[in-house]
Structure formats: structure tokens, C-alpha cells
Amino acid sequence: MSEETLLEFPCQFPIKAMGTNHKYFENDVVMIVRKHTPNLGEGAVTSKPSRTGKYLAVTVTITATSKAQIDAIYQTLHAHPDVKMVL
């Protein structure tokens, strides 16, 4: 069974995780992504707090090598208790 995708690999792919803003959230997201993409480049991570500061959006831009890799990152992020949404 082949997996259909419009992406051509390898490619730059941003993954955004939004969740509760606490001092370890950004690090938790980066550690999860790094398990699947060990060679994150310089400047791969950006973060932005919500207007009230209650939530934090963390974007990690990876060099994706397959749809399976992207799917694994999304599944692992969704399983984290502080992650509210992944885009």
C-alpha cells in the first residue's frame, strides 16, 4: 500500500504545537521532534505566547524525509498531556 502525498521528500516542513505555557513546554516539544529528526538546524525553533500568556505556540521546522516521519511526530506530540493542538 503506497502512501499518497503532495510533498516531495526531503523538504522543509513546519510543525506547530500549541499548549500550556510553562517553562518546560518549548523544551518538551523540541525533545519530541528531535527523537524523530535528530539533526535540527540552527534557527529551527520559534515560539510565540498567546495574547494573555496562558498558551505558547512552538514551531519547529524540520527537513522531513517521509510522510511516516511526519505522522510519527504528530502522533507523539498529540500524546503529550500539555499539547492542546498540533498543526
MMTF fields as JSON, N, C-alpha, C and O atoms, coordinates in Angstrom:
{
  "mmtfVersion": "1.0.0",
  "mmtfProducer": "UNKNOWN",
  "numBonds": 347,
  "numAtoms": 348,
  "numGroups": 87,
  "numChains": 1,
  "numModels": 1,
  "chainsPerModel": [1],
  "groupsPerChain": [87],
  "chainIdList": ["A"],
  "bondAtomList": [4, 2, 8, 6, 12, 10, 16, 14, 20, 18, 24, 22, 28, 26, 32, 30, 36, 34, 40, 38, 44, 42, 48, 46, 52, 50, 56, 54, 60, 58, 64, 62, 68, 66, 72, 70, 76, 74, 80, 78, 84, 82, 88, 86, 92, 90, 96, 94, 100, 98, 104, 102, 108, 106, 112, 110, 116, 114, 120, 118, 124, 122, 128, 126, 132, 130, 136, 134, 140, 138, 144, 142, 148, 146, 152, 150, 156, 154, 160, 158, 164, 162, 168, 166, 172, 170, 176, 174, 180, 178, 184, 182, 188, 186, 192, 190, 196, 194, 200, 198, 204, 202, 208, 206, 212, 210, 216, 214, 220, 218, 224, 222, 228, 226, 232, 230, 236, 234, 240, 238, 244, 242, 248, 246, 252, 250, 256, 254, 260, 258, 264, 262, 268, 266, 272, 270, 276, 274, 280, 278, 284, 282, 288, 286, 292, 290, 296, 294, 300, 298, 304, 302, 308, 306, 312, 310, 316, 314, 320, 318, 324, 322, 328, 326, 332, 330, 336, 334, 340, 338, 344, 342],
  "bondOrderList": [1, 1, 1, 1, 1, 1, 1, 1, 1, 1, 1, 1, 1, 1, 1, 1, 1, 1, 1, 1, 1, 1, 1, 1, 1, 1, 1, 1, 1, 1, 1, 1, 1, 1, 1, 1, 1, 1, 1, 1, 1, 1, 1, 1, 1, 1, 1, 1, 1, 1, 1, 1, 1, 1, 1, 1, 1, 1, 1, 1, 1, 1, 1, 1, 1, 1, 1, 1, 1, 1, 1, 1, 1, 1, 1, 1, 1, 1, 1, 1, 1, 1, 1, 1, 1, 1],
  "groupList": [{"groupName": "MET", "atomNameList": ["N", "CA", "C", "O"], "elementList": ["N", "C", "C", "O"], "formalChargeList": [0, 0, 0, 0], "bondAtomList": [1, 0, 2, 1, 3, 2], "bondOrderList": [1, 1, 2], "singleLetterCode": "M", "chemCompType": "L-PEPTIDE LINKING"}, {"groupName": "SER", "atomNameList": ["N", "CA", "C", "O"], "elementList": ["N", "C", "C", "O"], "formalChargeList": [0, 0, 0, 0], "bondAtomList": [1, 0, 2, 1, 3, 2], "bondOrderList": [1, 1, 2], "singleLetterCode": "S", "chemCompType": "L-PEPTIDE LINKING"}, {"groupName": "GLU", "atomNameList": ["N", "CA", "C", "O"], "elementList": ["N", "C", "C", "O"], "formalChargeList": [0, 0, 0, 0], "bondAtomList": [1, 0, 2, 1, 3, 2], "bondOrderList": [1, 1, 2], "singleLetterCode": "E", "chemCompType": "L-PEPTIDE LINKING"}, {"groupName": "THR", "atomNameList": ["N", "CA", "C", "O"], "elementList": ["N", "C", "C", "O"], "formalChargeList": [0, 0, 0, 0], "bondAtomList": [1, 0, 2, 1, 3, 2], "bondOrderList": [1, 1, 2], "singleLetterCode": "T", "chemCompType": "L-PEPTIDE LINKING"}, {"groupName": "LEU", "atomNameList": ["N", "CA", "C", "O"], "elementList": ["N", "C", "C", "O"], "formalChargeList": [0, 0, 0, 0], "bondAtomList": [1, 0, 2, 1, 3, 2], "bondOrderList": [1, 1, 2], "singleLetterCode": "L", "chemCompType": "L-PEPTIDE LINKING"}, {"groupName": "PHE", "atomNameList": ["N", "CA", "C", "O"], "elementList": ["N", "C", "C", "O"], "formalChargeList": [0, 0, 0, 0], "bondAtomList": [1, 0, 2, 1, 3, 2], "bondOrderList": [1, 1, 2], "singleLetterCode": "F", "chemCompType": "L-PEPTIDE LINKING"}, {"groupName": "PRO", "atomNameList": ["N", "CA", "C", "O"], "elementList": ["N", "C", "C", "O"], "formalChargeList": [0, 0, 0, 0], "bondAtomList": [1, 0, 2, 1, 3, 2], "bondOrderList": [1, 1, 2], "singleLetterCode": "P", "chemCompType": "L-PEPTIDE LINKING"}, {"groupName": "CYS", "atomNameList": ["N", "CA", "C", "O"], "elementList": ["N", "C", "C", "O"], "formalChargeList": [0, 0, 0, 0], "bondAtomList": [1, 0, 2, 1, 3, 2], "bondOrderList": [1, 1, 2], "singleLetterCode": "C", "chemCompType": "L-PEPTIDE LINKING"}, {"groupName": "GLN", "atomNameList": ["N", "CA", "C", "O"], "elementList": ["N", "C", "C", "O"], "formalChargeList": [0, 0, 0, 0], "bondAtomList": [1, 0, 2, 1, 3, 2], "bondOrderList": [1, 1, 2], "singleLetterCode": "Q", "chemCompType": "L-PEPTIDE LINKING"}, {"groupName": "ILE", "atomNameList": ["N", "CA", "C", "O"], "elementList": ["N", "C", "C", "O"], "formalChargeList": [0, 0, 0, 0], "bondAtomList": [1, 0, 2, 1, 3, 2], "bondOrderList": [1, 1, 2], "singleLetterCode": "I", "chemCompType": "L-PEPTIDE LINKING"}, {"groupName": "LYS", "atomNameList": ["N", "CA", "C", "O"], "elementList": ["N", "C", "C", "O"], "formalChargeList": [0, 0, 0, 0], "bondAtomList": [1, 0, 2, 1, 3, 2], "bondOrderList": [1, 1, 2], "singleLetterCode": "K", "chemCompType": "L-PEPTIDE LINKING"}, {"groupName": "ALA", "atomNameList": ["N", "CA", "C", "O"], "elementList": ["N", "C", "C", "O"], "formalChargeList": [0, 0, 0, 0], "bondAtomList": [1, 0, 2, 1, 3, 2], "bondOrderList": [1, 1, 2], "singleLetterCode": "A", "chemCompType": "L-PEPTIDE LINKING"}, {"groupName": "GLY", "atomNameList": ["N", "CA", "C", "O"], "elementList": ["N", "C", "C", "O"], "formalChargeList": [0, 0, 0, 0], "bondAtomList": [1, 0, 2, 1, 3, 2], "bondOrderList": [1, 1, 2], "singleLetterCode": "G", "chemCompType": "PEPTIDE LINKING"}, {"groupName": "ASN", "atomNameList": ["N", "CA", "C", "O"], "elementList": ["N", "C", "C", "O"], "formalChargeList": [0, 0, 0, 0], "bondAtomList": [1, 0, 2, 1, 3, 2], "bondOrderList": [1, 1, 2], "singleLetterCode": "N", "chemCompType": "L-PEPTIDE LINKING"}, {"groupName": "HIS", "atomNameList": ["N", "CA", "C", "O"], "elementList": ["N", "C", "C", "O"], "formalChargeList": [0, 0, 0, 0], "bondAtomList": [1, 0, 2, 1, 3, 2], "bondOrderList": [1, 1, 2], "singleLetterCode": "H", "chemCompType": "L-PEPTIDE LINKING"}, {"groupName": "TYR", "atomNameList": ["N", "CA", "C", "O"], "elementList": ["N", "C", "C", "O"], "formalChargeList": [0, 0, 0, 0], "bondAtomList": [1, 0, 2, 1, 3, 2], "bondOrderList": [1, 1, 2], "singleLetterCode": "Y", "chemCompType": "L-PEPTIDE LINKING"}, {"groupName": "ASP", "atomNameList": ["N", "CA", "C", "O"], "elementList": ["N", "C", "C", "O"], "formalChargeList": [0, 0, 0, 0], "bondAtomList": [1, 0, 2, 1, 3, 2], "bondOrderList": [1, 1, 2], "singleLetterCode": "D", "chemCompType": "L-PEPTIDE LINKING"}, {"groupName": "VAL", "atomNameList": ["N", "CA", "C", "O"], "elementList": ["N", "C", "C", "O"], "formalChargeList": [0, 0, 0, 0], "bondAtomList": [1, 0, 2, 1, 3, 2], "bondOrderList": [1, 1, 2], "singleLetterCode": "V", "chemCompType": "L-PEPTIDE LINKING"}, {"groupName": "ARG", "atomNameList": ["N", "CA", "C", "O"], "elementList": ["N", "C", "C", "O"], "formalChargeList": [0, 0, 0, 0], "bondAtomList": [1, 0, 2, 1, 3, 2], "bondOrderList": [1, 1, 2], "singleLetterCode": "R", "chemCompType": "L-PEPTIDE LINKING"}],
  "groupTypeList": [0, 1, 2, 2, 3, 4, 4, 2, 5, 6, 7, 8, 5, 6, 9, 10, 11, 0, 12, 3, 13, 14, 10, 15, 5, 2, 13, 16, 17, 17, 0, 9, 17, 18, 10, 14, 3, 6, 13, 4, 12, 2, 12, 11, 17, 3, 1, 10, 6, 1, 18, 3, 12, 10, 15, 4, 11, 17, 3, 17, 3, 9, 3, 11, 3, 1, 10, 11, 8, 9, 16, 11, 9, 15, 8, 3, 4, 14, 11, 14, 6, 16, 17, 10, 0, 17, 4],
  "groupIdList": [1, 2, 3, 4, 5, 6, 7, 8, 9, 10, 11, 12, 13, 14, 15, 16, 17, 18, 19, 20, 21, 22, 23, 24, 25, 26, 27, 28, 29, 30, 31, 32, 33, 34, 35, 36, 37, 38, 39, 40, 41, 42, 43, 44, 45, 46, 47, 48, 49, 50, 51, 52, 53, 54, 55, 56, 57, 58, 59, 60, 61, 62, 63, 64, 65, 66, 67, 68, 69, 70, 71, 72, 73, 74, 75, 76, 77, 78, 79, 80, 81, 82, 83, 84, 85, 86, 87],
  "secStructList": [7, 7, 7, 7, 7, 1, 7, 7, 1, 1, 3, 3, 3, 3, 3, 3, 3, 3, 3, 3, 7, 7, 6, 6, 2, 2, 2, 2, 2, 2, 2, 2, 2, 2, 2, 2, 7, 1, 7, 7, 7, 6, 6, 7, 3, 3, 3, 3, 3, 7, 6, 6, 1, 1, 3, 3, 3, 3, 3, 3, 3, 3, 3, 3, 7, 7, 2, 2, 2, 2, 2, 2, 2, 2, 2, 2, 2, 2, 2, 1, 6, 6, 3, 3, 3, 3, 7],
  "xCoordList": [0.851, 0.0, 0.899, 1.732, 0.736, 1.545, 0.82, -0.409, 1.595, 1.009, 1.048, 2.119, -0.124, -0.236, 0.108, -0.337, 0.904, 1.23, 1.623, 2.153, 1.369, 1.757, 3.163, 3.702, 3.746, 5.086, 6.14, 5.959, 7.234, 8.39, 9.484, 9.878, 9.968, 10.948, 12.349, 12.547, 13.327, 13.229, 12.707, 12.879, 12.066, 11.543, 11.511, 11.515, 11.478, 11.331, 9.862, 8.985, 9.587, 8.215, 8.057, 8.682, 7.217, 6.997, 5.935, 4.889, 6.222, 5.271, 5.026, 5.965, 3.754, 3.409, 2.622, 1.609, 3.1, 2.404, 1.993, 2.797, 0.738, 0.236, -0.2, -0.842, 0.174, -0.173, 0.022, 0.277, -0.105, 0.015, 1.408, 2.418, 1.449, 2.722, 3.325, 2.946, 4.271, 5.061, 6.516, 6.814, 7.414, 8.829, 9.431, 10.495, 8.802, 9.359, 8.655, 9.091, 7.583, 6.787, 7.612, 7.601, 8.322, 9.111, 10.147, 10.321, 10.822, 11.817, 11.179, 11.749, 10.009, 9.317, 9.009, 9.232, 8.498, 8.162, 9.425, 9.427, 10.48, 11.734, 12.289, 12.77, 12.237, 12.752, 11.948, 12.516, 10.637, 9.796, 10.171, 10.357, 10.281, 10.623, 12.02, 12.257, 12.939, 14.33, 14.452, 15.379, 13.541, 13.563, 13.385, 13.924, 12.618, 12.317, 13.187, 13.311, 13.786, 14.632, 15.835, 15.834, 16.861, 17.974, 18.813, 19.478, 18.798, 19.653, 18.871, 18.784, 18.309, 17.607, 18.631, 19.674, 18.312, 19.236, 19.147, 18.233, 20.117, 20.145, 18.906, 18.583, 18.231, 17.041, 15.811, 14.862, 15.796, 14.662, 13.451, 12.339, 13.657, 12.585, 12.234, 13.105, 10.946, 10.434, 9.244, 8.569, 8.993, 7.831, 7.19, 7.836, 5.894, 5.137, 4.048, 3.237, 4.039, 2.986, 1.664, 1.638, 0.571, -0.744, -0.822, 0.041, -1.847, -2.02, -2.041, -1.492, -2.669, -2.757, -1.57, -1.378, -0.767, 0.38, 0.057, 0.944, -1.197, -1.594, -1.105, -0.835, -0.994, -0.601, 0.662, 1.015, 1.33, 2.534, 2.446, 2.101, 2.762, 2.836, 4.307, 5.063, 4.704, 6.09, 6.113, 5.446, 6.891, 7.029, 8.441, 9.427, 8.514, 9.796, 9.797, 8.959, 10.738, 10.845, 11.901, 13.072, 11.449, 12.332, 12.616, 11.92, 13.631, 13.837, 13.192, 13.786, 11.97, 11.203, 11.717, 12.018, 11.81, 12.304, 11.219, 11.413, 10.065, 8.968, 7.675, 7.683, 6.566, 5.268, 5.186, 4.591, 5.778, 5.772, 6.465, 6.012, 7.546, 8.252, 7.351, 7.266, 6.691, 5.795, 4.649, 4.314, 4.051, 2.951, 3.389, 2.64, 4.594, 5.103, 5.287, 4.991, 5.769, 5.942, 4.586, 4.423, 3.607, 2.268, 1.668, 1.098, 1.792, 1.219, 1.874, 1.19, 3.182, 3.892, 3.535, 3.344, 3.443, 3.055, 1.63, 1.365, 0.711, -0.681, -0.776, -1.678, 0.135, 0.104, 0.602, 0.356, 1.299, 1.834, 0.68, -0.145, 0.61, -0.538, -0.678, -1.783, 0.401, 0.304, 0.017, -0.287, 0.107, -0.149, -1.668, -2.339, -2.183, -3.618, -3.969, -5.067, -3.022, -3.277, -1.955, -0.949, -1.973, -0.785, -1.218, -2.192, -0.482, -0.753, 0.443, 0.42],
  "yCoordList": [-1.176, 0.0, 1.243, 1.406, 2.095, 3.319, 4.464, 4.534, 5.346, 6.496, 7.693, 8.12, 8.235, 9.386, 10.656, 10.859, 11.508, 12.808, 13.75, 13.318, 15.011, 16.018, 16.54, 17.314, 16.131, 16.578, 15.782, 14.597, 16.445, 15.773, 15.787, 16.846, 14.598, 14.478, 14.39, 13.833, 14.923, 15.69, 17.094, 17.64, 17.671, 19.027, 19.69, 19.018, 21.012, 21.769, 21.71, 21.977, 21.361, 21.173, 21.749, 21.264, 22.793, 23.359, 22.571, 22.22, 22.304, 21.644, 22.587, 23.011, 22.915, 23.848, 23.111, 22.471, 23.21, 22.633, 23.769, 24.641, 23.749, 24.769, 24.098, 23.047, 24.746, 24.156, 25.114, 26.305, 24.564, 25.327, 25.947, 25.264, 27.232, 27.945, 27.766, 28.442, 26.837, 26.694, 26.598, 26.463, 26.666, 26.828, 25.648, 25.805, 24.484, 23.323, 22.995, 22.091, 23.7, 23.318, 23.346, 22.378, 24.442, 24.527, 23.405, 22.776, 23.157, 22.094, 20.725, 19.896, 20.484, 19.207, 18.988, 17.899, 20.022, 19.916, 19.625, 18.74, 20.363, 20.175, 18.77, 18.144, 18.269, 16.927, 15.852, 14.877, 16.033, 15.081, 15.091, 14.032, 16.266, 16.369, 15.824, 15.149, 16.108, 15.667, 14.134, 13.59, 13.435, 11.97, 11.43, 10.381, 12.167, 11.731, 12.433, 11.961, 13.559, 14.359, 14.836, 15.967, 14.002, 14.355, 15.548, 16.173, 15.872, 16.945, 18.224, 18.68, 18.8, 20.079, 21.17, 21.243, 22.013, 23.079, 24.28, 24.399, 25.165, 26.428, 27.239, 27.376, 27.761, 28.583, 27.775, 28.331, 26.475, 25.618, 25.839, 25.448, 26.464, 26.592, 28.064, 28.904, 28.348, 29.673, 29.458, 28.432, 30.417, 30.302, 31.661, 32.705, 31.611, 32.839, 32.591, 31.677, 33.406, 33.248, 33.823, 34.685, 33.334, 33.9, 35.312, 35.728, 36.023, 37.402, 37.48, 38.414, 36.508, 36.51, 35.822, 35.941, 35.095, 34.396, 33.027, 32.35, 32.606, 31.309, 30.151, 29.06, 30.393, 29.35, 29.758, 30.936, 28.76, 29.006, 28.19, 27.008, 28.833, 28.142, 27.963, 28.932, 26.723, 26.4, 25.813, 24.817, 26.446, 25.954, 25.414, 26.096, 24.174, 23.54, 23.191, 22.417, 23.765, 23.481, 22.405, 22.579, 21.285, 20.132, 19.906, 20.439, 19.121, 18.591, 17.211, 16.236, 17.148, 15.905, 14.961, 15.37, 13.693, 12.685, 11.73, 11.012, 11.711, 10.826, 11.237, 11.941, 10.784, 11.019, 10.274, 10.769, 9.098, 8.314, 9.073, 9.027, 9.763, 10.562, 11.679, 11.888, 12.385, 13.478, 12.929, 13.499, 11.818, 11.209, 10.801, 10.98, 10.255, 9.83, 11.027, 10.937, 12.138, 13.348, 13.848, 14.167, 13.92, 14.374, 13.477, 13.976, 12.172, 11.242, 11.403, 11.395, 11.548, 11.698, 13.017, 13.061, 14.092, 15.385, 15.338, 15.865, 14.708, 14.603, 13.854, 14.117, 12.933, 12.131, 12.906, 12.492, 14.021, 14.803, 15.514, 16.151, 15.416, 15.975, 17.509, 18.025, 18.233, 19.696, 20.226, 21.409, 19.384, 19.823, 19.821, 18.802, 20.987, 21.141, 20.988, 20.543, 21.362, 21.3, 21.207, 21.788, 20.462, 20.362, 20.664, 20.104, 21.551, 21.906, 21.577, 21.8],
  "zCoordList": [0.0, 0.0, 0.0, 0.892, -0.975, -1.031, -0.35, -0.35, 0.22, 0.896, -0.035, -0.465, -0.345, -1.23, -0.472, 0.658, -1.105, -0.522, -1.643, -2.667, -1.457, -2.434, -2.162, -2.954, -1.07, -0.705, -1.462, -1.742, -1.787, -2.351, -1.288, -0.799, -0.937, 0.139, -0.415, -1.495, 0.292, 1.539, 1.273, 0.184, 2.288, 2.175, 3.549, 4.58, 3.542, 4.785, 5.185, 4.364, 6.441, 6.897, 8.299, 9.243, 8.445, 9.784, 10.546, 10.0, 11.809, 12.703, 13.867, 14.541, 14.103, 15.18, 16.257, 15.976, 17.482, 18.632, 19.554, 19.884, 19.962, 20.881, 22.168, 22.168, 23.273, 24.549, 25.702, 25.523, 26.872, 28.102, 28.209, 28.036, 28.493, 28.569, 29.964, 30.92, 30.046, 31.268, 30.855, 29.669, 31.801, 31.46, 30.702, 30.104, 30.7, 30.013, 28.698, 27.985, 28.359, 27.18, 25.89, 25.131, 25.639, 24.407, 24.35, 23.306, 25.443, 25.501, 25.258, 24.549, 25.838, 25.637, 24.157, 23.628, 23.49, 22.066, 21.251, 20.395, 21.518, 20.768, 21.001, 20.056, 22.21, 22.506, 21.762, 21.269, 21.686, 20.948, 19.469, 18.87, 18.886, 17.466, 17.219, 16.217, 18.119, 17.952, 17.972, 17.372, 18.645, 18.629, 17.211, 16.859, 16.404, 15.044, 13.997, 12.867, 14.382, 13.486, 14.291, 14.778, 14.441, 15.324, 14.873, 15.7, 13.598, 13.095, 12.841, 11.701, 13.878, 13.716, 13.442, 14.091, 12.472, 12.107, 13.029, 13.845, 12.878, 13.623, 13.262, 12.082, 14.228, 13.972, 13.605, 13.052, 13.896, 13.54, 14.442, 14.09, 15.604, 16.601, 16.819, 17.045, 16.746, 17.121, 18.039, 17.963, 18.897, 19.785, 19.979, 19.885, 20.254, 20.44, 21.492, 21.349, 22.539, 23.551, 23.055, 22.177, 23.629, 23.315, 23.893, 24.666, 23.516, 23.978, 25.502, 26.086, 26.138, 27.6, 28.272, 29.482, 27.472, 28.033, 28.599, 29.118, 28.509, 29.062, 28.183, 28.684, 26.873, 25.927, 25.174, 25.11, 24.61, 23.83, 22.544, 22.571, 21.412, 20.128, 19.79, 19.719, 19.584, 19.261, 17.846, 17.566, 16.957, 15.593, 15.416, 15.694, 14.945, 14.669, 13.181, 12.718, 12.44, 11.012, 10.815, 11.153, 10.258, 10.077, 8.59, 7.726, 8.313, 6.975, 6.991, 7.451, 6.484, 6.51, 5.435, 4.314, 5.801, 4.862, 4.389, 3.408, 5.081, 4.675, 5.361, 6.371, 4.79, 5.413, 6.747, 7.705, 6.803, 8.046, 9.171, 10.314, 8.865, 9.868, 10.397, 11.607, 9.507, 9.896, 10.749, 11.787, 10.305, 11.059, 12.464, 13.424, 12.586, 13.901, 14.825, 16.017, 14.297, 15.108, 15.588, 16.766, 14.678, 15.06, 16.143, 17.114, 15.985, 16.964, 18.335, 19.359, 18.353, 19.619, 20.293, 21.508, 19.513, 20.085, 20.636, 21.716, 19.894, 20.363, 21.688, 22.484, 21.93, 23.161, 24.379, 25.511, 24.165, 25.293, 26.004, 25.348, 27.331, 28.058, 27.983, 28.15, 27.74, 27.683, 26.285, 26.131, 25.267, 23.895, 23.663, 23.825, 23.281, 23.042, 21.57, 21.236, 20.665, 19.24, 18.485, 18.893, 17.37, 16.513, 15.089, 14.585, 14.457, 13.061, 12.211, 11.0]
}
